[in-house]
Amino acid sequence: MQPNCNGSVPVSLLKEKMFQPTDGITTAIQRPQCAVSNAVTVVSDTFRFVFILLALLGSTTTLADLEAARDLMDAGHYKEAYTALWPAARSGNAEAEELIGVMYAMGLGVEKDDRRAFEWYLRSSMKGHPGAQSGVGWYYEVGRGVPKDLVRAYMWYTLSAIGGDPDAAISLEEVIKKMSRDDINEAHKLIDDYKVWLYPFR
């Protein structure tokens, strides 16, 4: 007979097992299992709370670090800004990744490197950062750091516009002048593929 963790036994089982002498033994064995189950639940809830708390604290720290890095960039202290951004960027923060992309694109505090700039923009873009998506589109449009690809340029500019970048529409107007109707149709196939998971509700 399997008693509940509150010590009670279902009535149907009680009727069946009423005259079996092992009930007391079974209950005694089962109750420690209940205690273990309850203890596991408490520990699980505690870990869940600690995890959420650490995530919130980490988010607050990241935001503070990003603001400090922006202030350093505004003041022209680019090497210090890069150092401040690096931990968040390595952890996958899209905003930090985009800012490091800007630094490599413009040679701010680091040696100018179009390929590395593109890669940092791309990391950020895949997380839905509209500014970085425009950056990726531009690199594909002009062919710096990557082979020129107007189809992908159009795709990333469109995704950036969907994400809310106000400059993306202007970039689209320019790149579309260089494209054929087949190129545009191909770009829209890619847009549909990317949009469904980058911007599922737009």
Stockholm file with secondary structure:
# STOCKHOLM 1.0

chainA/1-202         MQPNCNGSVPVSLLKEKMFQPTDGITTAIQRPQCAVSNAVTVVSDTFRFVFILLALLGSTTTLADLEAARDLMDAGHYKEAYTALWPAARSGNAEAEELIGVMYAMGLGVEKDDRRAFEWYLRSSMKGHPGAQSGVGWYYEVGRGVPKDLVRAYMWYTLSAIGGDPDAAISLEEVIKKMSRDDINEAHKLIDDYKVWLYPFR
#=GR chainA/1-202 SS CCCCTTSCCCHHHHHHHTTCTTHHHHHHHHHHHHHHHHHHHHHHHHHHHHHHHHHHHHHHHHHHHHHHHHHHHHTTCHHHHHHHHHHHHHTTCHHHHHHHHHHHHHTSSSCCCHHHHHHHHHHHHTTTCHHHHHHHHHHHHHTSSSCCCHHHHHHHHHHHHHHTCTTHHHHHHHHHTTCCHHHHHHHHHHHHHHHHHHSTTC
#=GC SS_cons         CCCCTTSCCCHHHHHHHTTCTTHHHHHHHHHHHHHHHHHHHHHHHHHHHHHHHHHHHHHHHHHHHHHHHHHHHHTTCHHHHHHHHHHHHHTTCHHHHHHHHHHHHHTSSSCCCHHHHHHHHHHHHTTTCHHHHHHHHHHHHHTSSSCCCHHHHHHHHHHHHHHTCTTHHHHHHHHHTTCCHHHHHHHHHHHHHHHHHHSTTC
//
